[in-house]
Amino acid sequence: MRTLITSLFIFSLSMSICSQSREIAAFSGTSTPAAKTLNGTITATALSRGPGLIDAGGATFNSGGWTTDQTLDVNDYIEWSVTAAPGYEIKITSLQIDYTTDASNGKGASGHGKGPKEVSIRTNADNFTKDIYFDKNGKDSGKSPVISTDLSAKGGIIIFRLYGYKAKGGKKSEDGTLAIEGGLGNILQLEHTGIILEGTVTYEGLVYNGTKWSPSAPEENTGTKDILIEKGMYIVTNNIKAKNFTVAPGAGLVVKNTGSITVNGNLITSDNVTLESSSTQYSSLIVNGTVTGTTKYERHINTQKGGNDLVSAPVSDETFDTFRTKNPNIISNATNTLFLFGVFNKTTGTFVNYSNTENTPLKAGMGYRTASSDNSAFTFTGKVNTAPVNVNIYKSGPYSKSWNLVGNPYPSYIDTETFLKANVSQLSPTAAAIYGFDGKSSDGWTIVNLATLPYNQENARITPGQGFFLSSKNDVGAIIFTPEMRTTGNTDDFILGRNTSDAYKLGFVNLKISSHTQQYRTELYFNDASSKGMDAGYDASIYGGTAPAFAVYSHLVENNEGDDMAIQSLNFEDLQNDVIVPLGVNAASGQQITLSIAESILPEGTEVYLEDNLKNTFTLLNSSDYIFTAESNLASTGRFYLRFSNTTLSTDNTDTDIVRIFTNNTSRTLIVKGQLQSHTLVTIYDLQGRLMSTKELNGNSQSHEVDMSNLRTGVYIVKLKNKAQEKTQKVMLK
């Protein structure tokens, strides 16, 4: 449906509907040209000269230098134009112009009768090839007759050009002028009007008038329609799409936490668009064109009791002093001089608390730690980011060296998988993952990488304004957020919710350690993209690289360098090949410990055994928990192993596969972990077969160190041998 608009819209407070033609634009005939339009649905460009003309002076818009040729010169013209706002169509039904070709040159000389004899007006509708008006006796023309036209432009521009030729003043002469004069009165409050355009401005789209939509309300399938909120406050509760979206001044738009808006073209907010969120769901705004005006995002924030929040600004260009003034629920000290809001300081390894004098901008892509006093939202106000956002990350500082706090810069969800794949090359191979803070989980972190995503759709999208940690591979690196990552969603931030509904997802184990007061988990995944070694983007170490005092974790099956892994991924085929995963358990002496499977998705027939090689026991975790009391402080790998098998195990196994050999490059030592028989000899050779070192290991210990500080950086061959066991492995000393 076409809505005809002939009065106030964008820059006024109301709008009327009328099908009658009337003045929609006026242009002054003055030496300093001006233009006025009916309203903000159209804009106008004042008179200007083509490159073949000169300013002939005087009070009117007086031009000289017209060609004396018998045909027009394409460079000799006076131009003016009107442009429709997105979604609007201009129809010009008539124009009138006041001009003379018999004016003086405005500088005292006489140019009477020397101006162009013939005058024509053309438009860009046909690339200025046909006349819509022609005057073959241009002398002292005065007001032209009303010129009927049939010109239109939807969301575009109509350009007019007046050409003159057969002048007598000579090319480039100040004599022989044509002047646009101001004899048409005061039109649209423009004095000395010299040109009038009459017509209509129509809106072809969906219009909300404060109570109802015409012809219908926007939906997900209206992405080719323009949308106008003319009056009132419209509330969006579902997902809608538009071509161009305009909110008129005085009108407003609220997107509830269940809703989203995707604009394929441009958005005009009139500074009155608000996006809302709850603790479990967030609204989204995606604009593929430009955004005019500011937008507010009311982003849910946890209380300090809930463990603080890592956030980012979902809109840009707001300074902290303005932000805190609008958000009195930011936790502060008693004198309101320090606020629980700030960046992560890599030098100290702590979070900054901004002061009441801080006026730094909240930067796009930067992460912040904060908390609210009332478990409600903070309001961020600023411009909507529609372009790529680059954020530098660093591997520097004495504390948390590789860790950087960043965040989603868009007022929409972003796709986690797309983000990780775009940035995995910039992240530490052992921690190529997203580390999101989760105050309710046992370890404080939700770790998301390419291995976890197929099993947890809750974290397939990063919420608007979500902050998280990344580990930088390089001293100076850069990650990128791109518009292509933006998406809509209806999920929470980093609170785990396992999705096990899809039958094909058959490779996941969540192993839990618990005591009477504590619990902690580690995860193993099986997929076609992983190996027994380090797979960047699929394996992830514990935040900081070292497990806490109460924890369960794994070490890599192959090429282990001692990293405590929160997530280890293996190939799906390993489930068929009796793979053995070294486990680490940290616990204090005297604690009663339970090791159990919290969640799992495994092929039918797969048995998961926990081996305690100190007690020489195997426990089938599919059906039983393993409960024991720590007789000493536990703080390493070597005692416990997780074994995936399709055959029932006996307790008679003496298997060198469960002995792990790796180097500690910091201490330049060789580490051997696992249960060995007595009189086990470890021998180290270089690649030429030369003996470098030999040592007998104590069979009563499950962790052994061999000094390699006297050896050069390189690859070495390590051989373990006793009466019942023998194992050879290459290691790298860096």
N, C-alpha and C positions, 0 to 999 in steps of 0.2 A: 504494500500500500504506500502511496505517496502522500506525505503530509506537507501542505503548502505553508510556508513560513514567510511572512512579510513584515514582522516586527521583532521585538527584542528577544535575543537569545543568549549568546555566550557571555557578553560583557554587561548584561543587564539582569534584572531579577525576575523577569517574567517573559512569557512568549505568547503571542497570539497567532491564530491560524486564519489565513485568508487566501482566497484563490485569485484575488484581483491584482492586476499589474500596477506597480507604483514605482516611485523613484527608489532605486536601490544603491546608486553610487553617483557621486558628483565630483567634478574636477575643476579646480580654480584656473581662471585665465589670468594669472599674475606672474610677475617675474620670478617670484619664489613659489613654485607650484606646490599645491597641496591637494589632498583627496579625502573624501569622507564616504563611508558606506552606511547602509541602513543599520547594520548590527554586525556582530562578530562572526556570523555565518559566512561572510565574505570579507575579503580584504581588497584594497585597491592600491595600485601604484600610480603616482602622480605623473604629469607630463614630463617627457624627456625627448631629446633630439637624437636623430640618427647621426652616424659619423660624417655625413656630407653637409651638415648644417652648422651654422654658428649662431651665437646669441647676438641679436641685433639691438639689444638694449631697450630701455623704456619700462613702463610700469606693467605692461601686459607680457604674456608669454610670446615674445617677438623673435622670429627666427629669420635669418638671411642665408644667402649662399645657395639658393634654389637653382636647379639646372635650367639652362635656356634651351635644352634639347626638346624635340617634339614628342619624345616619349619619356616616361618617368625614369628617374635614377633610383635604384633600389637602396641607395644610401641616404636619400633625401626624404626624411619622414619625421613626423611627430608621433610619439607612441604613448599609449596609456593602456592599463589592463585592470581586470578584476579576477579574483581567484576564489573558488569555493572551498570552504572547509571540508575536511574528510566527511563523507556521507551526504554531502549537500550537492544539489544541482542548481546551477544558475541558468535561468532562461532570460535572455535579453529580447524584449519585444519591440523596443524602440530606442533611438538615441536622438539627441539634439545638440548642436554645436554652434557656438557664436565665434565667428572668425572673420578676418578681413585680409585681403591681399593688397590693400591700398594704403597701408600704414606707412608712417614715416619710420626712419631707421632708429628713432629714439635717441639719436646723438646730434640732432640739429640739422642733418642733411635731409633733403627731400627724396623720398623713394616712391612717391605716389605714382601709381600706374605701372610700376616696374616689377611687382610681385608675380608669382606664378599665375598664369591665365587659367590653367585647368587644374582641378583638385579632385582627388578620389580618396575614398576610405575603404580599406581592406582589413581582413582579419586573419588570424592564424588558423581558422577553421579549414581553409584550403591553401594554407601556406602562402597567403598574401598574393593570390593570383587573380581573384575576381573582385570587382567593385560591389560594395553594398550601397555606395553613394558616389555620384559623379556630378561635378559642377564644371561645365565647360566655359563658363563666363565669369570666373572668379574675379571680381573687381573690388567692390565694397560690399561683401556678401552679407555681413550682419548675421542675424539669427537664421540658421538653416531651417528648412521645414522639418517636422518630426519625421525621422527616418525609420520606417518599419523594418524589423529584423526578425530572424528566426534562428537565434544563436543559443547554444547551450553547452554547458560543461559540468560534468559530475566530478566533484572533488578535484577539479583542474582549473586551468586558466584560460581566459579569453583575452587575446591581445588585439588592440586596434592600432592601425597606423594610417595617418593622413599623409598622402603623397601630393606634392605639387611640382609642376613642370611648365615649360614655355614661359619662364621668367624673362624679364628684360634687363634685370639689374646686373647680370653677369655672374658667372660661377665664383663663389667666395666673396662676392661683393656685399657690402653692408647695405647697399640699396636693393630694392626689390624684395621686400619682406612679406611674410605672412604671420599674423598675430592671432593667437587664441585670446579672446577678450572675455570680460566678466559680465556680460549683459544679461545672463539668464537668471539673475537674482541670487537669493540666499537659499540654497537648496541643501537639505540635511544639515542645516546650521553651518554651511560653508559659504562665506562671503565671496562675491565676485565669481560665482559659478560660471564656467565657460563651456562645460560639457555635462549633460545629464544622461544617465542610463536608466531606463525603466524596465521592469520585468518582475520576475518572481524568484524566490529561493525555496527549493523543495528539499525535504529530507526523505530519502528512500531507505528506510530501515525500521527498527523497532523502537518505539517511543514510550517512555514511562512518564505519565503526567501527574504523579503523586498518589494516584489511587488505582490506576489500571494501565495495562499495556495495550498499545495499538500497533499492529494488528494482533500480536501475540507475544508472550513472554519469551525471553531467550532460553536456549537449551544447549545441550552438548552438540547438536547438529546445526547450530546457527553461526558457524564459523565464517560464513560468507556474507553475513548481514552486519550492517552498521547498527550500533546501539546508542541511544541517547537517554540519559536520565534528565528529563526536562525540569521536573519539580519533585519536591519531597525527598524522603530517604528510602532508598530501595535496599532490601536485605536479601543477600544471596545465601542460600542454604545448601545448594547442590552445585554440580559442575556445569559451567556455562562457557560458551565460546562466542567470539565476536570477530568481525573484520576490523572495524575501528570502534572505539568505545569513548563516549564523551559524557562527562558529568558537568552539568551547567552550574555556574555560580549560584549559590543558594540551595542547590540540590546536594545530595550526598549518596554515598554507597558504602555499605557495610558487608563484608564477607565473613560469615560465621565460620567456626572451626571445621564444619562439615563441608564447606563450599570451596570452590576454586573458580578463577576466571583466567581463560587463555585468550589473549588478544593477538590476532595474526598481523594486525597493522599497528595503528598508533592509539595511545591512550591520553586523554586530557582529564586530569583529576580535579581541577579547580581547588586543589588542596583540601579535598574532603572525601578521601577514600581511606577506609579503615579495614585492616585485616585482623581477625581474631584467632585465638588458639585456646586450647585447654591443656591439661596435664598429659592428655593422651592423644590429641588430634590437633592438626594445624592446617589453617587455610593456605592457599597458594595463589600467587599472581604471576603469570607468565606473559610478557609483552615482547613480541618479536620485532616491533618497530621502535618508535620513540615514545617517551613519556614526558608530557608537559605538566608541571606541578609536582607537589610533594605527596607522599603517601605515608600513612601510619601503620605500623605493625605492632599489635599488642601481643607480646611474646610471653608465654607462661614461664615463670621462674620459680624454682624450688625455694623452700626456706632453708636457712642455715642448718636447722635440725635434720632436714632431708639430705644433707651432705653437700650443700652448695650446688652450683650449676656451672657448666662450661658453655658459654654462649658466644655468638657473634652478632654483629649488626646486620639485620636483613635489608636495611636501606642505608644510604651513605650520606655523608656531609653534615652530620650532626655532631656538635662538640659536646664534651662530657659535661661542662657546666650547664649547658642548656638541657641536656638529657637528665641530669640529676634533679634539676629544678622541676621537671615534669613528672618525676618519679620519686615521690617522698618515701616510698616503701623500700628503697635501697637501704640495707642495713648500714648503720653508721655508729660512731662512738657517741658518748653522751653529749659532747659539744658540737656534733655535726661538722667536725673538721676532717675526719677520715671516713671513707666509704668502702664497703666491701665490694669493690669493683675495680678490676685492673688486669693488666697483662701478666704473662709469665716471665719472670726475670731469669734468664739462663745463667747469669753471672753468680747469683746466689742460690738458684734452684728453688725459689719461692715465688709466690704470687704478690704482685704489687697492690697496695690499697691506694686509690686515688684520693687526693685531698680536695678540700672545698675551693681551692684556687686553680685546680687543673682544668685547662680548657682545650686539651688536645682533641682532635677529631677522632671519632670512632671509625676506624679504617675498615674498608671492605676486605674481607678475607682474614682479618685478625681475630684471634680468639681471646676471650676474657673470662675470668673467674668472678662469680657474683652470687648473691642470694637475696631473696626478698624477705621482708618482715612478716608477710601475710599470705605466702603461698599463692600469690596472684601474679598478674602480668606486669611487665615493664613495657612502656610505650616508646618505640623507636620511630622517629620522624625524619624523613629525608627523601632523597631521590631513589628511584628504583634502578638497580643495576641491570642493564640489558646487554652489556658487552663482556668479553672475557676479563677475568680478574686474575692477575699474577701476584703471587705472594712468595717472597724470598724465605727460604728456610736455611738453617745453619747447623753445622757441627762444630760447636765451639763452647768455651766456658768450662769452668772446673766442675760444675754440677749439671746433671741432666744434659750432658754434652750434646747428644744428638737430637734431643726432644724439643719440638716446636708446637706451640698452641695456635691453631688456625681455626677457621670456621666458614660455614656456608654463607656466601655474601648475597644470596638471592632471597626474595620473599616467596620462595617456593621450595619444594623438596628438590633434591638432586639425586640422580641415580648413582648408587654406591659403586656398582661394578664399573660403570663408565668412568667415574672419577679415579678409581684405583688403577685401571688399565692405562689411563692417560698419564698417571704420575708414578707408577711403580718403579720406573728407572731412576727416580730421584730419591727413593726411600732405601733405608738400610735393608740389605737382603734378609737379615734375620728378623726384621720388624717391619716388613712391607705391608702394613695394615693400618686400619683406623683404630685408635685407642680412645674410646668414649667413656667418660666418667659415669659410673652407675653407683650411687650411694647405697643402694640396697643389696648389691651383690657382695659376695664374701671377700673378693679381692679389690673391690672398688672400680673395676674396669670391665667394660664390654669390648672385646677385641673382634673386629670384623675384617675379614680378608676374602680373597676369591674362593677359598675353600669353604668358608662358613655360609656364604650367601645362598647357595641352593637349598640349605636346610633351615634358613631363618629369614622368611620374607619380611619380618618386622624390621630388619636392618637393611633391607634392599634399597631403602631410600634414606637420605640424611635430611632431617627436618629443617625448615627455615630457621635461621638464627642459631643453629647448633654448632657449638665449639667442640674440638677434638684435638688430640695430640697425634703428630706424625714424627717419625724418626728419620733424620736426614742422612743420606749416604755420603754426601760431599761436604766439604768445609763451607761452601756456599752453593746452594741449590735454589731451584724455583719450582713451585707447583702452580698449576693452572686450574681455575674453574672456568668452564665455558658454558655459553647459553644452551648448547646441545645437551648438557647434563641435566637441565631443568626438567622437572616432571611434577605431576600432581600425586597426591597420596592421601592416606587416611590413617597413618601409623603414628606410633609414639616415638620418642627419642630413644636413647640407648638403654632400654629396659628389655631384657631378654624375654622372648616368647617363642618357643620352638614350634616350627611348623612341620608336622610329620604326616600330613595328609596324603602326600604324593608317594605312591608305591615305588616309584623308580629310584627314590633317594635312599640308597641302601649302603651307606658307608660312613657311619658316624658313631662315636662313643664319647660320652661325657663321663669322666671318671672323677669321683668325689672322695675327698678325705674329710672325716668329721671326728670331732671329740664332743664332749658334753657342752662345750661353749663356742666352738669354732667350726668352720667348714671352708673348704677351698676346692676348686675344680680345675681340671685340665681337659683338653679336648683333642681327639684324634679323628681325622677325616680320611676317606679313601675316594680317590677320583682318578680319572684317566690322565690328568695333567701333572701329577706329582710323582716324585721318586723317593728313594730312601735317604737322599741327601737334602741339602738346602734348596728349596724352591721358592724364590722371591715372589711374594704375593700370595703364597699358599701356606707357608710356615710363618709363625710369629712367636717371638720370644716374649717372656713376661715383661711388663712395663719396667724399664730400668735395667733389664737383662738378668736380674738376680731374684730368685724366689724369696718371699718373706719367711719369717721364722716358723710359720705353720703353713705348709703348702704341699701339694702334690704337683709334679711336673714331669716332663719327659726330656730326654736328650735324643738328638738325631740318631737314626739307626746306622747311617754311614756318614763319613766325613764329619764326625762330631768334633766341635771345637769348644765344648763345655758350656754352650748357651742353654739356660733354663727355658724350655719352650712352653708357652701357654697353649699353642696350637701346633700340632705336627700333622702334616698331610703325607699320605703314602699312596702308592698306586693301587687302584682297585684290585689288580691281579695279586697284590701281596696278601690279600685275604685268603687266597687259595694256596699260599706257599709257606705257611707256618712262620709268618714274620714275628720277630721278637723285638719289643720296644723297651729300652731301658727307662726305668722310672726313678725319679728322685722323690724322697719323702723328707720333709723337714718337720720335726716335732720335738718337744722337750721330753726328757726322761720322766717316766712315771705316768705319762698320759695314756689313757686307753684310746686306741685309734681304730676307726672303722674305714676300710677302703671298699667302695661299692660303685656299681654302675648307676649313675643318676638317670641317664637317658641313653638310648642306643637305637640305631637303625642299621641292621646287618642282614646279609643274606641268610636264608634259612640254613641251619646246620652249622653256622659259624660258632665256635666255642671260644670264649675269652677267659684265659687263665691268668691269675696273678701268682707269680712265682716269688716265694721268699726263700732265697738260696742260703740264708743263714739258718733257717729252720728246716730247709729242704722240704718245703711243702708247696703244693699246687692247689689253688682254690678256683673252682669254676664260678666266676662272677656272674654268669648268666642266671644262676639259681641261688647263689649264696654270697653273703658279704664276708670279707676277711677282717676279723677282729683280733687285735693283739695289744699288748702293753709294751711301750717303748722302755727297754731296760737301760738305755743310755740316750744321750742326745743324738737325734738323727738329723743329718744336714748334708746329704749327698746322694748320688746314685751308686749303684753297685750291688745293692741288696735285693731290690725289687725289680721285676720285669713283667711286662704285660705281653702275653703270647696269644696270638690269634691262630686257631687251628681248626681243621676239619676232622681230626682224629683224637681220640681220648688219650691223654698223656699218662704216663706212669711217673713215679717219683724217683726212678733210677737214672734219669737223664743226667749226663755230665757233658754239657754242650758248650763248646768254645764260642758259639754264636752269641751267647749271653755275656761274653767278656768284651768290654769296649776299650779300644785303644785310641787315644787322641793326644794332641799337644796342647799345652797352655802356653801361648806365645808371649803372654805378659811375664810369667815367671821362667819361661824357656825350659819347661819340664815336659817329660812324657808322662801321661796319666794312663794307668791301667785300672779299670774298674770291673769288678765281678768276682765271683767265688772261684778261687784257684786251689789246686791241690798243693800240698807242701813240696818244697824243692822245685819250684817253677823258676826257670831261668829265662830272663829277658835279654835278648841280644839285639844290638842296633848296628846296621850296616849302611854304608853309603851306596849309591847306585852302581858303583864299580865293584861292589862286593867286599870292600875293605871293612874290617871290624872297627867300629867306633867306640862301642861301650858294651859292657855286659854286667848283669846284676842278678842275684838270686832274690826272689820275692817271698815275703812272709805269707804262707797259706792261711794264717789266721785273720788276715786283714782283707777287706773287700775294696780298698782303695790304695793304690801304690803310686809313688812318684819317682821318676828317674831323671836326674839332672842332665840337661842338654845344653847348659850355658856355654860350654867350650866348643860347641859345634856351630858351623856356619849356617846361614839361612839356606834352605834347600829341601829336597825330598830324600827321605830315609826309609829303609826297610826295617821293620820291627818283627822279631820272631819270638814267640812264647812257646816254651816246651817243658813238659814234665812227663811222667810215666804214662799218663792217660790222655793228655791234651797236647795239641800242637796248633798254633795259629800264626800266620804270617800276614802282615798288613803294611802298606805304605802310609807314611804320614808326612805332613808338610810343616817345616819349622820356619816361621816368618821372622 
